[in-house]
Structures are given as C-alpha cells and as structure tokens.
C-alpha cells in the first residue's frame, strides 16, 4: 500500500483510528506499526492522528476569541499614551494607575469601571501591540555635534571616575549642550542646556543664544536655584562652554565637585545623552533657531517641559548586566518618574516633601501638553516666516 495519495491516507486513518482507539495497549502498538509502514508517517505524528477525533477531509476549526481590548480600551489608552508623551509600554504600564488618577482628578478623562480595570491590568507588550500603528507617525531625524574641545583648564578639572561620585544620592548631575543649528553650524544659534541627575533622573532645562561662557553660566546658576535638592556634582564634556574659569570658580565657591568626561567618550555621560532626545529634541526638533524671538519661545516651552518630564515621565534604571556567551542580559527596575524616585531617596525632609506634593497635585499633564503644543506651533510659524523671507530676498 505504498505510494498512497493524501485522500487515501485520510480514508485509511479514519478506518484504522476506530480499531486503534478501542484496542488494548499491545494491540495498539501493532496497529501503529502497521499504520506507519502503510502511510510513511513519522511515528509520533501517526500516533497523534490515531488518537485524534477528527474526520477525514474536515478542516480544523479555529476558535476566534472575543477581543478583550477593543475600541473602548484603545481610545482611552491612546489618550493616556499621548499624555505620557508617547513612552513605551514598559514605562507606561506601571505608571498607568497614577496617570489615570491625575487625569480623572483634573477631569481630562472619564472611564467606565470595566474599561478602567482593563487599563489597570493591561501588560506592557499588549500596550505596544495595540498602539503599534499609532507610533509609526512619530519619527525624528538626527542632529549635529558642535562640541569643540577646551584646553585652557583641562588639567585643573579632573576626569570623572566612579569613585569620585556617590551616584546613589541625588545631587550629582551630568550636563550637556544641544545645538539647534539645523543643517549648518555657522553663525550664532540657540543651544539647549540639559542637566540630568544621575540618581533620580531629575532634569533642569535652559536655553542660551550661542555657546558663550556667560550665557551657559547664567543658565546653570538659574537651574541650581530651581533644584529641590543641593547640587553636589557637575560633570560635563570637554567643550569650551564648560571648561572655563567662570564655571570653575562658580563650582569652587559653591562646593560643587566639577569633573569632565574622557575626550571623545560620549558614553561617559550616558545619563544626560539619553535625556537629550526625550527632553529637548522631542519637543524642539532639529530645526535651526537663531533669532531672539525663537529663543524666548523656546525658553517658555522648556519652562513647561521641565515639570512635565520630572513629574510625568517614568524611566527605567539598569540594575544588573550579565554577559552570557556573546549575549548581554540586562535587568531593569520598575519604571518610576524622577519625582517618585526623589521621594523614596530620603534626601528631602518632611517640609520639602510636602511642598513637592502640593506642586505635583496642581499639575495637569494634559494641560501642560496643550500649552507646549501651542508654543510649538508658534515656534514652527517663525521657521516658516524665515523661509518666506529668505525666498523673497
């Protein structure tokens, strides 16, 4: 019976299956051996066929499960995702309970109890899958690096090592400038200042025209006044905007540890480098800004972005990294906002915690986003106006 076609094999399976399922164990073995010889099937596959209850020629039924996360969940989730500035599922999922509470308090969202329970139990992978089509429209290009090494005081400012700082305590900050020069680095243009606390991820944002020492020093000093905890350490790259006498004297007078990274090793300042996109590029883009009007608007935007990021942008911190052969396994903690990390750091006293909590309860992330979007539109109009002027001259 060799050389049976598929229809003949199915008919044989149907006949043999009845004898196989009714027979004792020893008889089943003989029937299975005979069935394997006649059909040429693998023994395991043949056993599954004879144990099944399907009739020959009948297709397997596919059970279509009812969709649990339907449109009633998708639209509120998309709004919550937008309120969190489009963060990934692993960062958004643990922050959803608090984000829902805040938005409901400010009457930005109204959820039925069943929908709310689904949102509170949805996994990070499901969030990313549901929002995958929505996320494709959020893309930005890459910018230019405009750092020029400063040699005047490099020997007086030590290269940072891990022994110099206590990175488990808030107050040690990495700092960087982000150039908004567009496609050309000539002339004077706006630079965004980003100061990021290594322990909590708390950010201080500012903007200055050009990369002058006085402008950078002014933004650093103003940022220090807004910081809810003492500034203990200051780590920069090797650019002249930081490696200068003004900033060195300022750090000495305020008992701030001033260090610098190794030349051409951007990963030494990885905490601030990864924040450059989420705090500056994401909100201001990669266009060229070189007018006073644009600088004023940018400062207004950053005044709103700073509390938005610190209070409503959860991040994950690397806890453990282990190499297994050629692969590196990384373990991260549960995503928390800089505000949440600051509260559990135990560096603030009761009065300071209460002040921060009062400020937090007054903030509405959706209102902050709307205000930021209005200013972004205003900023884009200045770019269009510049383009029109350039074509007319």
C-alpha positions in Angstrom: 0.0 0.0 0.0 2.9 2.3 -0.5 2.5 5.4 -2.6 -0.9 6.4 -1.2 -2.1 9.9 -2.0 -3.4 12.3 0.7 -7.1 11.4 0.2 -6.3 7.6 0.5 -4.2 8.3 3.7 -7.1 10.2 5.2 -9.6 7.4 4.5 -7.2 4.8 5.9 -6.7 6.9 9.0 -10.4 7.1 9.6 -10.8 3.3 9.4 -7.7 2.4 11.5 -8.5 5.1 14.1 -11.6 3.3 15.3 -9.7 -0.1 15.8 -6.8 1.8 17.4 -8.8 3.7 20.0 -10.8 0.6 21.1 -7.9 -1.8 21.3 -5.7 -2.7 24.2 -2.2 -1.4 24.6 -0.3 -4.3 22.9 -2.8 -4.3 20.0 -2.3 -0.5 19.7 1.4 -1.0 19.2 0.9 -3.5 16.3 -1.8 -1.3 14.7 0.5 1.8 15.0 3.5 -0.1 13.4 1.3 -1.3 10.5 -0.1 2.3 10.1 3.4 3.8 9.9 4.5 1.3 7.3 1.5 1.9 5.1 1.4 5.7 5.2 5.1 6.5 5.7 4.3 8.9 8.5 6.6 9.7 11.4 5.7 7.5 14.4 4.8 10.4 16.7 2.7 12.1 14.0 0.9 8.9 13.3 0.1 8.5 17.0 -1.4 11.9 17.2 -3.6 11.2 14.1 -4.9 7.9 15.5 -5.6 9.5 18.9 -7.5 12.4 17.4 -11.2 12.6 16.8 -11.2 14.4 13.5 -13.0 13.0 10.5 -11.1 12.8 7.2 -11.2 15.9 5.0 -12.6 18.0 7.7 -10.6 21.2 8.4 -9.6 22.1 11.9 -11.9 24.7 13.5 -10.2 27.9 14.5 -11.7 29.4 17.6 -11.9 33.2 17.3 -11.6 34.6 20.8 -13.5 37.7 21.7 -11.3 40.8 21.6 -10.7 41.8 25.2 -9.0 45.2 24.5 -11.5 46.6 21.9 -12.0 50.2 20.8 -13.5 51.1 24.2 -10.0 50.5 25.6 -8.0 51.7 22.6 -9.2 55.3 22.6 -8.6 56.0 26.4 -5.2 54.1 26.2 -4.2 56.3 23.2 -5.1 59.4 25.2 -3.1 58.2 28.2 -0.2 57.4 25.9 -0.3 60.9 24.5 -0.4 62.4 28.0 2.8 60.4 28.7 4.4 61.8 25.6 4.4 58.5 23.7 6.6 56.4 26.0 6.9 52.7 25.5 4.7 50.1 27.2 7.3 49.1 29.8 7.5 52.6 31.1 3.8 53.4 30.7 2.2 50.2 32.2 3.4 50.8 35.9 2.6 54.5 35.6 -1.0 54.0 34.3 -2.7 53.8 37.8 -1.2 57.2 38.8 -1.7 58.8 35.4 -5.4 57.7 35.4 -5.8 59.2 38.9 -4.3 62.5 37.9 -6.3 62.8 34.7 -9.6 61.9 36.4 -8.9 64.5 39.1 -8.5 67.2 36.5 -11.5 65.9 34.5 -9.4 65.1 31.5 -10.7 61.6 31.2 -13.8 59.7 32.2 -13.6 55.9 32.3 -16.2 53.2 32.9 -15.3 50.8 35.6 -14.9 47.8 33.3 -12.6 49.8 31.0 -10.6 51.2 33.9 -10.0 47.7 35.2 -8.7 46.6 31.8 -6.3 49.5 31.7 -5.0 48.8 35.1 -4.3 45.2 34.2 -3.0 45.6 30.6 0.5 44.3 30.1 3.4 46.3 28.6 3.6 44.1 25.5 -0.2 44.5 24.8 0.1 48.3 25.1 2.9 48.3 22.5 0.9 45.9 20.2 -2.4 48.0 20.5 -0.5 51.3 19.8 1.9 50.0 17.2 0.2 51.7 14.2 -0.1 54.9 16.2 3.6 55.0 17.0 4.8 54.8 13.4 4.0 58.5 12.8 6.4 59.7 15.5 9.8 59.9 13.9 12.6 62.4 14.2 16.0 62.8 12.4 19.4 63.0 13.9 21.3 66.3 14.5 24.9 67.5 14.5 27.6 67.6 17.2 29.2 71.0 17.7 31.4 70.4 20.7 34.9 72.0 20.4 37.5 70.9 23.0 38.7 73.4 25.5 42.3 73.1 26.5 42.7 76.1 28.9 41.7 74.4 32.2 41.6 70.7 31.3 44.5 69.9 33.6 42.7 71.6 36.5 39.4 69.8 36.1 39.8 66.0 36.8 38.3 63.3 34.6 35.4 61.8 36.4 35.8 58.2 37.8 33.1 56.2 39.5 35.0 56.6 42.8 34.5 60.4 42.7 30.7 60.4 43.0 28.1 58.7 45.1 25.6 58.0 42.4 23.1 56.6 44.8 22.5 60.0 46.2 20.6 62.9 44.4 22.7 65.9 43.6 25.4 64.6 41.1 24.4 65.9 37.7 25.7 65.4 34.2 25.4 68.4 31.8 25.4 68.9 28.1 24.5 71.4 25.4 22.3 70.5 22.4 22.8 72.6 19.3 19.7 73.8 17.3 21.7 74.7 14.3 19.8 72.9 11.6 21.9 71.7 8.7 24.7 74.3 9.2 26.8 75.1 12.2 27.9 78.5 11.1 26.9 81.7 12.9 25.1 82.0 16.2 22.1 79.8 17.1 20.2 78.6 20.1 21.7 76.0 22.3 19.6 73.9 24.8 21.1 73.2 28.2 20.3 69.8 29.8 21.3 69.0 33.4 20.4 65.4 34.5 20.6 64.0 38.0 22.2 60.5 37.8 20.3 59.1 40.8 16.8 60.2 40.2 16.8 61.4 36.5 15.6 64.9 37.6 16.3 67.4 34.8 17.0 71.1 34.6 16.5 72.7 31.2 17.6 76.0 29.8 18.5 77.8 26.6 21.0 80.3 25.5 22.0 82.1 22.3 25.4 80.8 21.2 27.8 78.9 23.4 29.3 81.8 25.3 30.6 81.2 28.8 28.5 83.8 30.5 25.3 82.6 28.9 25.9 79.0 30.0 26.9 80.0 33.5 23.7 82.1 33.8 21.6 79.1 32.9 23.5 76.8 35.2 23.1 79.2 38.2 19.4 79.7 37.5 18.8 76.0 37.2 20.6 75.4 40.6 18.0 77.7 42.2 15.1 75.6 40.9 16.7 72.3 42.1 14.7 70.9 45.0 17.9 69.3 46.5 21.6 70.5 46.8 23.8 70.4 43.7 26.8 68.3 44.8 28.5 67.3 41.5 28.8 68.7 38.0 30.1 66.6 35.1 30.5 68.0 31.6 32.1 67.2 28.3 35.4 68.9 27.2 33.8 71.8 25.3 34.9 75.4 26.0 31.4 76.3 27.1 32.0 74.3 30.3 35.8 74.1 30.6 36.4 77.7 31.5 37.3 79.9 34.5 33.8 81.2 35.2 32.2 77.8 35.7 35.3 76.5 37.6 35.2 79.4 40.1 31.4 79.0 40.5 31.7 75.3 41.4 34.6 76.1 43.8 32.6 78.8 45.6 29.5 76.6 45.9 31.5 73.5 46.9 30.4 71.6 43.8 32.6 68.7 42.5 33.5 69.7 39.0 34.6 66.8 36.7 34.8 66.1 33.0 34.4 63.0 30.8 37.2 61.4 28.8 37.7 63.1 25.4 35.6 61.5 22.6 33.8 59.2 25.0 30.2 60.3 25.0 29.1 57.2 26.8 30.8 58.5 29.9 27.9 61.0 30.1 25.2 58.4 29.1 22.6 59.6 31.6 22.4 63.1 30.1 23.0 61.9 26.5 19.9 59.7 26.5 17.9 62.6 28.0 18.9 65.0 25.2 16.3 63.4 22.9 13.4 63.0 25.4 13.8 66.5 26.9 15.0 68.7 24.1 14.9 67.1 20.7 11.5 65.6 21.1 9.9 69.0 21.9 12.1 71.3 19.8 13.1 69.0 16.9 16.2 69.5 14.7 15.4 72.9 13.0 17.7 75.9 13.2 16.7 78.6 15.7 18.8 81.7 15.6 16.6 84.7 16.5 15.7 86.3 19.8 12.0 85.7 19.2 12.7 82.0 18.8 14.9 82.0 22.0 12.0 83.5 24.0 9.5 80.9 22.8 12.0 78.1 23.4 12.5 79.2 27.0 8.7 79.3 27.5 8.5 75.7 26.1 11.3 74.5 28.4 9.7 76.0 31.5 6.7 73.7 30.8 8.8 70.7 29.6 10.8 70.6 32.8 8.0 69.9 35.3 6.3 67.7 32.7 9.3 65.4 32.4 10.1 65.4 36.1 6.6 64.6 37.3 5.0 62.6 34.4 7.8 60.8 32.5 8.7 57.5 34.1 12.0 55.9 33.3 13.7 52.5 34.0 17.1 52.2 35.5 19.6 49.4 34.8 20.0 47.2 37.8 22.1 44.4 36.6 24.1 43.5 33.5 25.3 39.9 32.9 27.2 38.5 29.9 26.2 35.0 28.8 28.5 34.0 26.0 28.0 36.5 23.2 24.8 37.9 24.7 24.4 40.5 27.4 21.3 40.2 29.7 20.1 43.4 31.2 17.7 43.7 34.2 15.8 46.9 34.8 13.8 48.2 37.7 10.1 49.2 37.6 9.6 52.5 35.7 9.3 55.5 38.0 9.2 59.2 37.5 12.0 61.4 38.7 9.6 62.8 41.3 8.8 59.3 42.6 12.5 58.4 42.8 13.2 61.6 44.7 10.5 60.9 47.3 12.0 57.5 48.1 15.6 58.7 48.1 15.2 60.1 51.7 17.2 63.2 50.9 14.2 65.5 51.4 12.8 66.5 54.8 9.1 66.4 55.6 8.6 70.1 54.7 10.3 69.7 51.3 8.3 66.6 50.5 5.1 68.4 51.3 6.0 71.3 49.1 6.7 69.0 46.2 3.5 67.0 46.7 1.5 70.3 46.7 3.1 71.3 43.5 2.5 67.9 42.0 -1.2 67.9 42.8 -1.6 71.3 41.0 -0.1 70.0 37.7 -2.3 68.6 34.9 -0.2 66.7 32.3 -2.8 67.2 29.6 -2.9 71.0 30.2 0.9 71.1 30.1 0.9 69.2 26.8 -1.7 71.5 25.3 0.3 74.6 26.3 3.5 73.0 24.9 1.8 72.2 21.7 0.5 75.8 21.3 4.1 77.1 21.8 5.5 74.5 19.4 3.0 75.7 16.7 4.1 79.3 17.4 7.7 78.3 17.1 7.1 76.5 13.8 5.5 79.6 12.4 8.7 81.6 13.0 10.6 79.0 10.9 8.1 79.3 8.1 8.3 83.1 8.3 12.1 82.9 8.0 11.8 80.6 4.9 9.4 83.1 3.2 11.7 86.0 3.9 14.7 84.1 2.5 12.9 83.3 -0.8 11.8 86.9 -1.2 15.3 88.4 -0.8 
